[in-house]
Amino acid sequence: MQELTIKLPDSDNQEPILPETQVWKNLSVELLNQVFEPLTYYERLQTLYRYFPPEEVLFTSSFGTKSVLLLYLLHLVKPSQTVHFINTTYHFPQTLAYKETLQKLFNLNIVEVLPNEEQNKLTAEEQWWVEHPRMCCTINKIAPLAPIIAQHKVWISGLMAYQTNFRKNLRIFEQQGDIIKFHPLIDLTEPDFEQLLSAYHLPPHPLEMLGFGSVGCTHCTQAGKGREGRWSKTGKTECGLHPGYFTKQQPRS
């Protein structure tokens, strides 16, 4: 990664342009990675909309402890970008309050994505997060988003390589089933990330001061460094939105 630059680039800076023979629908992840790799995190977001029309871009946020930087940057680059929030119905009250705070601060256009009511009720009645955490995530988080993913070409995600072993192997662009995942922050180190939060004066998640390094649903989250508090002692480190589930699907032709 280049030396970290705090100052945001001027909006009229020249951005790299693909050969005229390239049409965005035919872009390969290999070519995209070649073009975007030398850019800064901010330039990557700016450049994305040069190659993909806004209606093909999906942005989701959990409003967790690492969400605010990407929300802030998207607010600067593309204020009209819709933010899809997956409401599993199991969020901490502090997360919902944080969502409201950031919505007002950045004037976000938030769309809530809810699970099937009957299936969600069943996971609550039988406490699936105890014996079937993977299926609980599938019903309440993955399945509700699937039809929305099908309507988009590229999905912006705030994953960073330092967070988990799975994430350290990700590139800026990854083909995952029917959609291209875009990770503009992937090569930020943890000190980089913290430096940016401080430089931009971004508000932290209310649970961070209580020792929560990462925040998901109430039943599967406890205090801990990094992601140690997520699905503690289960061997599970991801909800399934990022690895596994979508890679089982075939890319669109």
ABEGO torsion letter per residue (X at the ends): XBBBBABBBBAABBBBBBBAABBAAABBAAAAAAAAAABBAAAAAAAAAAABBAAABBBBBAGBAAAAAAAAAAAAABAABBBBBBBAGABBAAAAAAAAAAAAAAGBBBBBBBBBAAAAAAAAAAGAAAABAAAAAAAAAAAAAAAAAAABABBBBABBAAABAAAAABBABBBBEABBBBBAAAABBAAAAAAAAAAAGBBBBAAAAAGBABBBBAAABBBEBEAAABGBGAGBABAGAABGAAAABBBBX
